[in-house]
Amino acid sequence: METPFGNWLPEVTVMTPARFEDAMSAVQAVQQLKTVVLHLGGMAPDEAQRTIDFVSGGVYAMDGQSERLADTVFLFAPSLVRISHDANGDRDERG
């Protein structure tokens, strides 16, 4: 895909950080125009929340996007990526 910054090939990176200190690599991946799926199921809840806050802030500062996919799974994408939902538009499974 041709962009103002040259050719860009879409890439998705799946990350499962073990600790908060690993969060910077997710922000750097989005900065490198990669879409990141972040799985935080192996972290303590307070550390997972801290990681989400950090990554969300970094991605937001780059005009990127974020989406919660499940309780412990999040999607972070650079501004060049469009996140869309299925045709029925019903995202709340609780009814």
C-alpha positions as CSV (number, residue, x, y, z in Angstrom):
1,M,0.0,0.0,0.0
2,E,1.4,3.4,-1.0
3,T,1.3,6.0,1.8
4,P,2.8,9.5,2.2
5,F,5.7,7.8,4.0
6,G,6.4,5.2,1.3
7,N,5.2,1.6,0.9
8,W,3.5,0.0,3.8
9,L,2.7,-3.7,4.3
10,P,0.0,-4.4,6.9
11,E,1.2,-6.5,9.8
12,V,-0.4,-7.8,12.9
13,T,1.7,-8.6,16.0
14,V,0.3,-10.8,18.8
15,M,1.9,-10.0,22.2
16,T,1.5,-11.7,25.6
17,P,3.5,-9.5,28.0
18,A,4.6,-11.1,31.3
19,R,5.1,-7.8,33.1
20,F,4.4,-4.1,32.8
21,E,7.9,-3.4,31.5
22,D,7.0,-5.2,28.3
23,A,4.3,-2.7,27.5
24,M,6.7,-0.3,25.7
25,S,7.2,-2.9,22.9
26,A,3.5,-2.7,22.1
27,V,3.6,1.1,21.8
28,Q,6.7,0.8,19.6
29,A,5.1,-1.7,17.3
30,V,2.1,0.6,16.7
31,Q,4.6,3.4,16.1
32,Q,6.1,1.1,13.4
33,L,2.6,0.9,11.8
34,K,1.9,-2.6,13.1
35,T,-1.5,-3.6,14.5
36,V,-1.1,-5.2,17.9
37,V,-3.3,-7.8,19.6
38,L,-2.3,-7.6,23.3
39,H,-3.3,-10.6,25.5
40,L,-3.0,-9.8,29.2
41,G,-4.5,-13.0,30.7
42,G,-1.2,-14.0,32.3
43,M,-0.8,-10.8,34.3
44,A,-2.2,-9.8,37.7
45,P,-5.3,-7.6,37.2
46,D,-3.7,-4.4,38.6
47,E,-0.6,-4.8,36.4
48,A,-2.8,-5.6,33.4
49,Q,-4.8,-2.4,34.0
50,R,-1.6,-0.4,34.3
51,T,-0.3,-1.9,31.0
52,I,-3.6,-1.1,29.2
53,D,-3.5,2.5,30.5
54,F,0.1,2.9,29.3
55,V,-0.4,1.4,25.9
56,S,-3.7,3.2,25.3
57,G,-2.2,6.5,26.2
58,G,0.8,5.9,23.8
59,V,-1.4,4.8,21.0
60,Y,-3.8,7.7,21.5
61,A,-0.9,10.2,21.4
62,M,-0.1,8.8,17.9
63,D,-3.7,9.2,16.8
64,G,-4.1,5.4,16.8
65,Q,-7.1,3.4,17.8
66,S,-7.9,0.8,20.4
67,E,-10.6,-1.8,20.8
68,R,-11.4,-4.2,23.6
69,L,-11.9,-7.7,22.1
70,A,-12.4,-9.7,25.3
71,D,-11.8,-9.3,29.1
72,T,-8.0,-9.6,28.7
73,V,-7.5,-9.1,24.9
74,F,-7.1,-5.7,23.3
75,L,-6.4,-4.5,19.8
76,F,-4.3,-1.4,19.1
77,A,-3.9,-0.1,15.6
78,P,-2.1,2.8,13.9
79,S,-4.1,5.6,12.3
80,L,-3.7,4.0,8.9
81,V,-5.8,1.0,9.9
82,R,-9.6,1.1,9.9
83,I,-11.3,-1.0,12.6
84,S,-14.8,-2.1,11.5
85,H,-17.4,-4.3,13.0
86,D,-19.7,-6.9,11.6
87,A,-22.9,-5.9,9.7
88,N,-25.3,-6.5,12.6
89,G,-23.5,-3.9,14.7
90,D,-24.5,-5.6,17.9
91,R,-21.3,-5.5,20.1
92,D,-23.0,-6.1,23.4
93,E,-23.4,-9.8,23.9
94,R,-25.2,-9.4,27.3
95,G,-28.5,-8.5,25.5
